[in-house]
Amino acid sequence: MAEETIFYVSIIIFRTHGMTDLRYLVSSNGTDMKEKSQRAVNPVDKLKESKPVLRFVMTKVEKTGSSTIRAILARFIINNRLNVLTSCKGYHINWTNKKSWTIGPKKEEKADALVNHAFYNKSILQKLMKPGYKHIALVREPISWFKSAVRFFTNPNPSEFRKQLHYTKPGPLKPEEVATNDSLLFATRPAQGLPNAYFHLGQLQWYGFNYADRNNTAAITSFIASLIKQANVIMLYDQLDASLVLLKRKFNWAYLDIFYKSYGLNLNSKGELSKKSIERILSKEVNLGDKLFYDSMNRTWWNYPELKEQHFWEEVKNFKDLNREVNSYCSRKHELDEGVFVIPASEWHEAFYVPPQLCSYLRLPSINQNMINRINDYADKKCIF
């Protein structure tokens, strides 16, 4: 009796020059073929000269793209089994309330990483974090930040801001309405562990600036200079993709570590601001401190040596294209359950395939609580809310 030969067919999706086509690999040994093909396209595991950075701090700053970046970093934390300092049953960490945060999954160890809303406090972090962590600092141009903050905080669904001021006008307010009304512009936030004001120095306060010094320009500039020295990687909201490529290079990470799905990026309030209102927002009484902060951080970012290379910006364009393709693939992966999406080698990376686990993250609904609970479940299941 003749020996029967069984052929196994596996679909691999190759990316070629911006297009996607289907190719079929045929083997007389399905298991062997699968193992060999996966070994050939696995992401880069062998780090070249430097080891990847596995200890880092990113204290979330509202309306700077921090939810999108937190999702990227949280995925890295879980994939690499890092010990994380995270909030417990809430969005924010309040350092004066030990019940508001936890460290896990290894309770007896200090944390490798923090990616949460919390006031940046170097002395506290040095007590809770393992030594040698890197600081990732986020910043956004203050007029763009103000428009986004107005949309977020005055949205009726829900809004502590509206309840606090008994404001019943439908829909989010327009930036001009807030900029020209001091009772709105300087409205204070009642909860502990949050900035003192909704629209006033929101960025500097998350970095630990003393609100009592808000009219002291010398104190502001001194604080900014100190913070810039502590920032290992600055990430600009208006240059997110370039900032992620910069992060990848400085931390010696892989492309699979920085693919992302937008969590509400570029959602600003409708309506323009008058020249007078812009001057008001950037005045010493309102947000001059955030403007000085952004100007200094922006200048420092553009002075990074990597950004002087044309090759860097070519890589940024390549990353943007890849990120769109990966998100497109993951959004329809249920149609291609047997497929493996392969990214061929390029001058910026070796060949790799997109694993199902990455798709599961990229397909999560863009709701803050989803990723918070994902990281809290990883650290301590009791902290899910």
C-alpha positions in Angstrom: 0.0 0.0 0.0 1.5 3.3 -1.0 2.4 5.7 1.7 -0.2 8.5 2.0 1.2 12.0 2.0 -0.9 14.7 3.7 -0.2 18.3 2.8 -1.0 21.1 5.2 -1.8 24.6 4.1 -1.1 27.7 6.2 -2.0 31.3 5.2 0.6 34.0 5.8 -0.2 37.6 4.9 2.8 39.5 3.7 3.1 43.2 3.6 4.7 44.3 0.3 5.3 47.9 -0.6 2.3 49.2 1.3 0.0 46.5 -0.1 -1.2 43.2 1.4 -1.5 40.0 -0.5 -2.2 36.3 0.5 0.5 33.6 0.0 0.2 29.9 0.8 2.9 27.8 2.2 2.6 24.1 1.6 4.5 21.4 3.6 4.3 17.7 4.0 4.7 18.3 7.7 2.3 20.9 9.1 3.8 21.1 12.5 7.4 21.4 11.2 6.3 24.0 8.7 4.5 26.1 11.2 7.4 26.1 13.7 9.9 27.0 11.0 7.8 29.8 9.6 7.1 31.3 13.0 10.8 31.2 14.0 11.6 33.0 10.7 9.2 35.9 11.4 9.3 36.2 15.2 10.0 39.8 16.4 13.5 40.7 17.3 14.2 39.0 20.6 17.9 39.3 20.5 18.8 42.9 21.5 21.8 44.1 19.7 24.2 46.0 22.0 22.0 47.6 24.7 19.4 45.9 26.8 15.8 47.2 26.6 14.7 49.7 29.3 12.5 47.8 31.7 12.0 50.5 34.4 10.1 53.7 33.7 7.7 56.2 35.1 5.0 58.1 33.1 2.7 60.1 35.4 -0.4 60.8 33.3 -1.1 64.4 32.5 -4.7 65.1 31.4 -5.3 66.0 27.7 -1.7 65.3 26.5 -2.4 62.0 24.8 -1.6 60.2 28.1 -4.4 57.6 27.7 -3.0 56.5 24.4 0.5 56.4 25.7 -0.5 54.6 28.9 -2.2 51.9 26.8 1.2 51.3 24.9 3.2 51.2 28.1 0.7 49.1 30.0 0.8 46.5 27.2 4.6 46.5 27.5 4.4 46.0 31.3 2.1 43.0 31.0 4.0 41.4 28.1 7.3 41.7 30.0 5.9 40.7 33.4 7.1 43.9 35.1 6.1 44.9 38.6 3.8 47.9 38.4 2.6 50.7 40.7 -1.0 51.4 39.8 -4.2 52.9 41.1 -6.7 50.8 43.1 -10.4 51.1 42.3 -10.0 54.6 40.8 -8.5 56.6 38.0 -6.0 58.6 40.1 -3.3 57.9 42.7 -3.4 60.1 45.8 -0.1 59.7 47.5 -1.7 60.7 50.9 -4.1 57.8 50.6 -2.3 54.5 50.6 -5.5 52.7 49.7 -5.6 54.5 46.4 -2.6 52.5 45.0 -1.0 49.1 45.0 2.2 47.4 43.7 1.9 44.0 42.0 1.9 41.3 41.0 5.0 40.9 43.3 3.8 42.6 46.5 7.1 42.1 48.3 9.1 44.0 45.6 9.3 47.6 44.6 7.8 48.7 41.3 9.5 48.6 37.8 7.0 50.9 36.2 4.2 53.5 36.8 1.8 54.6 34.1 -1.0 56.3 36.1 -2.5 59.6 37.0 -0.5 60.8 40.0 1.4 64.0 40.9 5.0 63.5 39.9 7.0 63.4 43.2 10.6 62.3 42.9 11.1 61.7 46.6 8.0 59.4 46.8 8.9 57.6 43.6 12.5 56.9 44.8 11.0 55.1 47.8 8.5 53.0 45.8 10.4 52.3 42.5 13.4 50.2 41.8 16.5 52.2 41.1 17.5 53.4 37.7 14.0 54.0 36.3 13.6 56.4 33.3 11.2 59.3 33.3 8.8 59.8 30.3 7.5 63.3 30.3 4.4 64.4 28.3 3.5 67.9 27.2 1.1 69.8 24.9 0.9 73.2 23.4 -1.3 75.2 26.0 -3.9 76.6 23.6 -4.5 73.2 22.1 -4.6 71.8 25.7 -7.1 74.4 26.8 -9.5 73.6 23.9 -9.3 69.9 24.7 -9.8 70.5 28.4 -12.9 72.5 27.8 -14.4 69.8 25.7 -13.5 67.1 28.3 -14.5 68.8 31.5 -17.7 70.5 30.3 -19.1 67.5 28.5 -22.5 66.8 30.0 -22.0 63.0 30.2 -21.0 63.0 33.0 -19.4 66.2 34.4 -18.3 67.0 38.0 -17.6 70.4 36.6 -21.2 71.0 35.7 -22.5 69.6 38.9 -20.1 71.7 41.0 -21.2 75.0 39.2 -24.8 74.0 38.7 -24.4 74.6 35.0 -27.3 73.4 32.9 -26.5 74.7 29.4 -26.6 71.7 27.0 -23.6 70.4 25.2 -19.9 71.0 25.9 -19.1 74.7 26.4 -17.1 76.6 23.7 -13.5 77.6 24.6 -14.5 81.3 24.2 -17.2 80.9 26.8 -14.8 79.6 29.4 -12.0 82.0 28.5 -14.2 85.1 29.0 -15.9 84.0 32.2 -13.6 84.0 35.3 -15.9 81.9 37.4 -15.4 79.1 34.8 -11.8 79.8 33.9 -10.7 79.7 37.5 -13.1 77.0 38.8 -11.4 74.8 41.4 -11.5 71.0 41.6 -12.9 69.7 44.9 -11.2 66.3 45.0 -7.9 65.6 46.7 -5.0 64.3 44.6 -6.0 66.4 41.6 -4.8 69.8 40.3 -6.4 72.7 42.1 -8.1 74.1 38.9 -9.7 72.6 35.8 -8.2 75.1 33.2 -5.4 76.8 35.1 -1.8 75.4 35.0 -3.2 71.8 34.5 0.1 70.5 33.1 2.6 72.0 35.6 0.4 70.9 38.5 0.5 67.2 37.4 4.3 67.5 37.5 4.1 68.6 41.1 4.3 72.3 40.8 3.2 74.2 43.9 0.0 76.0 43.0 0.7 78.7 45.6 3.7 79.8 43.4 1.5 80.2 40.3 2.3 84.0 40.1 6.0 83.6 40.8 7.8 83.5 37.4 11.1 82.8 39.0 9.7 79.7 40.8 8.1 78.5 37.6 11.2 78.8 35.5 13.3 77.1 38.2 10.8 74.2 38.5 10.8 73.7 34.7 14.6 73.6 34.5 14.7 71.0 37.2 12.0 68.9 35.6 13.7 68.9 32.2 16.9 67.6 33.8 14.8 64.7 35.2 13.1 63.8 31.9 14.8 61.0 30.0 12.3 61.1 27.1 10.0 64.0 26.3 6.9 63.2 24.3 5.1 66.0 22.4 1.4 65.6 21.8 1.7 67.2 18.3 4.5 64.9 17.4 3.2 61.6 18.8 4.5 59.2 16.1 8.0 60.8 16.1 8.0 60.7 19.9 7.1 57.0 19.9 10.0 56.2 17.4 12.3 58.3 19.7 11.1 56.3 22.7 11.7 53.0 20.8 15.3 54.1 20.0 16.2 55.5 23.4 14.7 52.5 25.2 15.9 49.9 22.7 12.4 48.6 22.2 10.8 46.9 19.1 8.1 48.1 16.8 5.6 45.6 18.4 6.1 47.6 21.6 4.8 50.9 20.2 2.0 50.1 17.9 -1.1 51.9 19.2 -4.7 52.8 18.8 -5.8 56.4 19.4 -7.7 57.1 22.7 -9.4 60.3 21.7 -6.5 62.1 20.2 -7.2 65.3 18.4 -10.7 65.7 20.0 -10.9 69.4 20.8 -13.8 71.7 21.5 -15.5 73.3 18.5 -15.2 77.0 18.2 -12.3 79.3 17.8 -10.7 81.6 20.4 -10.4 85.3 19.8 -7.0 86.9 19.8 -7.9 88.6 23.1 -8.9 85.3 24.7 -5.6 83.6 23.6 -3.7 86.5 25.2 -5.8 86.0 28.3 -5.1 82.2 28.5 -1.4 82.7 28.0 -1.2 85.6 30.5 0.7 85.4 33.8 -2.6 85.1 35.7 -3.8 82.1 33.8 -1.5 79.7 31.9 1.8 81.5 31.3 3.4 78.8 33.4 2.2 76.0 31.0 3.4 78.1 28.0 6.9 78.5 29.5 6.8 74.7 30.3 5.8 73.8 26.8 8.3 76.2 25.1 11.2 74.7 27.2 10.1 71.1 26.6 9.5 71.7 22.9 12.9 73.3 22.5 14.6 70.4 24.3 12.7 67.8 22.2 13.8 69.4 18.9 17.4 69.4 20.1 17.5 65.6 20.5 20.3 64.5 18.2 18.2 61.8 16.7 15.9 64.4 15.2 18.7 66.0 13.2 18.9 62.9 11.0 16.8 62.6 7.8 16.9 58.8 8.4 14.9 59.4 11.6 12.0 61.1 9.8 12.0 58.4 7.2 11.6 55.9 10.0 8.7 57.9 11.4 6.9 57.8 8.1 7.5 54.1 7.9 6.1 53.6 11.5 3.0 55.7 10.6 2.3 53.4 7.6 2.9 50.3 9.6 0.7 51.4 12.5 -2.2 52.0 10.1 -1.7 48.6 8.4 -1.5 46.7 11.7 -4.6 48.4 13.0 -6.4 47.6 9.8 -5.4 44.0 10.0 -6.4 43.7 13.6 -9.7 45.3 13.0 -10.6 42.5 10.6 -8.7 39.6 12.1 -11.8 37.6 12.7 -12.1 37.3 8.9 -8.6 35.9 8.7 -8.4 33.7 11.8 -5.9 31.3 10.2 -3.7 34.1 8.8 -0.4 35.4 10.1 0.4 39.0 9.2 4.1 39.2 8.4 6.0 42.5 8.3 9.1 41.8 6.1 12.5 43.1 7.2 13.4 46.6 6.4 16.3 48.9 7.1 14.7 49.7 10.5 13.7 46.3 11.7 14.0 42.5 11.1 11.0 40.6 9.9 8.2 39.9 12.4 4.7 38.8 12.6 1.7 40.5 14.4 0.6 38.2 17.2 -3.1 37.8 18.2 -2.3 39.2 21.6 -1.4 42.6 20.1 -4.7 42.6 18.1 -6.7 41.9 21.3 -5.2 45.1 22.8 -5.7 47.2 19.7 -9.4 46.1 19.5 -10.2 47.1 23.0 -12.9 49.9 23.1 -11.3 53.3 23.6 -12.4 53.7 27.1 -10.0 54.7 29.9 -11.5 52.2 32.3 -10.8 49.2 30.0 -7.0 49.7 30.1 -7.0 50.7 33.8 -8.8 47.5 34.7 -6.5 45.5 32.5 -3.4 46.7 34.3 -5.1 46.6 37.7 -6.2 43.0 37.1 -2.6 42.2 36.3 -1.3 43.8 39.5 -4.1 43.0 41.9 -7.5 41.7 41.0 -9.0 43.4 44.1 -8.2 46.8 42.5 -10.6 46.4 39.5 -13.5 48.9 39.6 
